[in-house]
Amino acid sequence: MSKTGDRLEDYPAEHGLSARWVTADDGTRLRVLTGGNPAGQRLLLVHGFPQNAACWRKVIARVRDRFRVLAVDLRGYAKSDLARSGRYDLDTLWKDLASVLEQTADEGAPGPAVLCAHDWGGPLAWELLHQRPELVSYHVSLNGPHYDAYLEAIRTDPKQRKSSWYTAWFQTPFLEKLLAMNGAAFFAFAFRRSAAPGTFTDEDLELYLAPLRDPARVAAGLAYYRHARGRLLAQRGRGRALSPIRVPTTILYPTRDAALRRVIVDIILERYCPGARVEVVDGATHWLPDERPDEVAAALLSIG
């Protein structure tokens, strides 16, 4: 396959991945990168803000012999469409994941998929498990908070409120224009300051920053937070009465995550997924797929 000169277009082939497209309920087209074992169980990988499916490259290299890998660019990110309906609310977003799983049933072995989600992928994954548990056989959460547990932690825990300061800043009108300036330099600074030294190479950063130089793409990422604020106000920070999740789950919790504190995990265990297994990743920061791919891969390969 000839190269286009667009790194976001070219990198999948360099890692043995192909692109296919899934159409969400509102017509938004989502790019899904596929690869790995053609006969393996499907593994859906869901990124967070402000990354894209490229963040899974190191993990994919370690698990591709076992799984049929599906790595999605969430709506508004990288090569997926901006939301055609303008919707970035939780109900729309979790249904995007359901659409991916339903429309890729021809990939790999038949049956439900393993689901692995990081950061903003987390709330979408947890909600999918509440709403459509039959689509998932196992769930691995990488500091991806349950939506209601996060809201409750903000309401009840002063330290989590302090750690969530940036979510209030993200409500600022026209902030996307500022963040996209100077080649999205703010994001480059934020990545490197918040991760372990050496985590992000120049190539890593270019794959993440390239789409963030477009204010419309930054606005799409911020829209996840802006819609979430409306739900926070509507629920007054209180969780819904939800049936416990029964899908087997492993939570990887990095001890140096500056944004998401352990209280969120404790609320998840108490109210939403009491059977989850927690693995502490000592000394790790927020960016587990980039920083600790061996630990992430080990959690996935240990699934029976």
Secondary structure, DSSP 8 states (H G I E B T S, - for coil): ----S-HHHHHHHHTT-EEEEEE-TTS-EEEEEEEE-TTS-EEEEE--TT--GGGGHHHHHHHTTT-EEEEE--TTSTTS---TT---SHHHHHHHHHHHHHHTTTSSSSS-EEEEEETTHHHHHHHHHHH-GGGEEEEEEES---HHHHHHHHHH-HHHHHHTHHHHHTTSTTHHHHHHHHHHHHHHHHHHHHS-TT-S-HHHHHHHHHHHTSHHHHHHHHHHHHHHHHHHHHHTT---------S-EEEEEETT-SSS-HHHHHHIIIII-TT-EEEEETT--S-HHHH-HHHHHHHHHT--
